[in-house]
């Protein structure tokens, strides 16, 4: 698989993944090149609502009161990242927003976050932290069988509950999670 094919795909942790940060994780690969890989863990939450996060940043959240913040990964947990569907107010669509796949957009700007908080779209996820790999590290983990690469689907990002996501992505690839067994040698 070439490097460019990894962008906007999902990494599904295999049972032998012993790192508790990534046990049964589903990671969206946002960026991948020879030097590094950047991704967001899609199926973990933190004990923080979006409203509480916005209040701590001193701006208003006009969305639901129980919307949860997700844990994007163990790297730089003080950084925030946004995934949302396109079709928003054109003022949001600027150089601070990257289109990943179809209508799926990514941003890491406080300015974009504040604008989205004022008028939240139906499909918006907010993450703290990220998953990162150095040059060649992810390729090594893939070669060892630590991850399976799956196609990205917006329903996985926005509609599948976190607790069901790992099974859902595997079953969408016609893999029965019960048939997977841990093998030696990974992490």
C-alpha positions, 0 to 999 in steps of 0.5 A: 500500500502506498503512503498516499493510500493511507490518508483518509483511511481507518486503522483498526487495532488488532487483538495483539495490540498491547498498548492500552491507548490503542486496544480495540481502537479505530483511528482515522488517518488524517495525514501520512507521508515519509516523515510522519503520520497524524491520526485521531482515535475515533472510539474513545471519549473523555469525561468532558462535554463540549459545553464544558470545554467551550466554557473553559475557553470562554466562548458559547456552545450552542449545541446539545448539552450532552455532546461529548468530547472525544480523546484523539490520542495520547499525543499533546492532549492539550490540542484540539481537533475538529471533524465535521461534514461540509455544507457549512456557512462559507465563512468556515470554509477557508485555509484553516479547513482541510477536506479529507474525503467527500464532505468530511472536513478537518480543522485544528484552528481555535477560530474555526472551533469558535465559529462552529460552536456558535452554529454547530452542524449536525455532524461535528466531533471534537477531539483532544490529543492525537495519535502520531507516528514517526517516519516508518513507524506505522509501516512497521506496525502494519507489517507486524499485523498490529493494524488492519487498514479499512475504508473510511465511511462518514457513518463510522465517524458520526453515527456509530457509537464508540463502544460498537465502532471496532466491531462495526468496522471489521464487520463492514469488511466481512471480518468476524471479530470473534475469529481474530486471535492475538499473535506474538510479536506486536508491541 
